Amino acid sequence: MNARPGWMLAIGAITAISALSVWQWRTADKRVLDTAAAFGLPPLQLPADVVPDRSRVELGRKLFFDRRLSFNGTMSCAMCHVPEEGFTSNASRTAVGIEGKSLRRNAPSLLNVAWQSALFHDGREFSLSTQVWMPLLHPDEMANPWK
């Protein structure tokens, strides 16, 4: 299967929404960034190319729930990072990937992920921009071909 049109836009949008703390999409404007201090969080430093505007956040929200981002069109980010369960999966000990494959670990919560300095359970990634590729390309998660 070839890469879908707009693949890079999808990656950019998912990264943008993660950087804005995906769970705050209802107030997608500068106020989202200003409220961080109220929760004891330091100011969020966004990359220069990330503009916190309503349309970009709405696109990211739609893509977060879009199953077409997986190889066979059955998985979305929200299936493992369930909003109603704190953006993780509380229903099982480990996450379930494409075609029902059992994964080694549960999906970590995405709450406040924009402030994390190391990502994944083992801290192997430091950038949301590159982290977003891992689940999309992992053969047991969303299984998109990388070549």
N, C-alpha and C positions, 0 to 999 in steps of 0.2 A: 504494500500500500504506500502510495506517495504521500509526502507531507501535504497537509491540507492548506488551502489558501488562507492567508492571514495568520499562519502559525506563529510568526514572530509577534504579531499584534496580540495574540492570545497570551503569549509568554509575558510580554510587557504589561498587559493589563492585569494578569494574575500577580505579578510582582508589585505593581502599583497598589493594588488593593491590599496585598499583604503589608506593604509599607505603611498604609494608612490604618492598619488594624481592621481587617475585613469586617469584623462584627459591628463597626460603627458606620456602615454605609448609609444609614438613614439621614445622617447630617453631614453629607459629603461637601464640606467647605472648610475654610480656615478654622472654624470653631473646633473641629475634630482635633486639630493639632494643639489648640490652646487648652483643651480640657485635660491633657495628659498631666499637667502639674497638679490638678485637683486630685488625682489618684496617686500622687507621690512619684510619678515618673519624670525623668529628665526630659527636656525639650527634644523632640524628634528631629533629627537631621535627615532630611530627604535628599536623595541624589539630585543633582542639578536638572536631570531630564525628567524628573517626576513632578508633574504639576497636579496638585490636589483639586481637580475640578469634578463637578457632579457627573458629567458624562463618562469620564474615565473610570470613576468608581462604579458607576452603574454597569458599564461594560465588564469590569472585573467581577462584579457580583453575578452577572449572568453566566460568565465563563466558569465561575467557581461551581456552578450547578450543572454545567453543560456536559453531558455524557459523550458528546462527539469528540472530546479531547482524548479519549482512550482509543486504542487501536481498533477495537471491535464495536465501539459506540455504546458500551454498557456501564462504564465507570465515570464518575465525576469526582472532583476533589471533596465535595460535600458528603460523599458516601463513606469516607473514612474520617473526615473532620466534620462531624455532625454538629451544626450550629446549636441545636437544642440540648446537646450533651457537652457543652463547653468546647466545641470545635475539636473534639476527640471522639472516640467510640467507646462508650461504656458498656455496650451490649455483649462484648466478648473480650477474652484475654488478649487476643491478637487480632490485628486487622485482617480483613478478607480482601484479596486483590482480584484481578481479572479472572474470569471463569472460575470463581470460587476458590482460588489458590489461597491457602493460609500463609500469612506472612509471619516473619520471625518476631515482630514486636507490635505493640499497639501504636496507633497513630498518636503522636504527641499533640497536645493542645496547641492551637494557633493563637490563643489569647496572648496579647502583648508581644507577638513574635517580632514585631518591628524593633523592639528594644533588646532582643537577644543578641549576644555577641558570638555565640556558637550554636549551630543548628544541627538537627538530628540527635538521636540519643547518645551517640558517641562524639558529638562535637566536631565532626569532620568537615563541616562547611561553615563559612563565615559570611556569605553573601546571599541574600534572598534572590538576587538576580540569577545566580548560578544554581542555587538550591532547587528552584522550581523545575529544573530539567530532570532531576533525579527520579521522582515518582512517575513523571511522564514517560521516561525511557526505560525504567526498570521492567524486566520481562515478567515479573509477577505482580506488578502494581497496575500501571496503565498500558504497558507493553508496546509503546510506539517504537518503531524501528529507528535507530540512530544513524544509519548509513543510507 
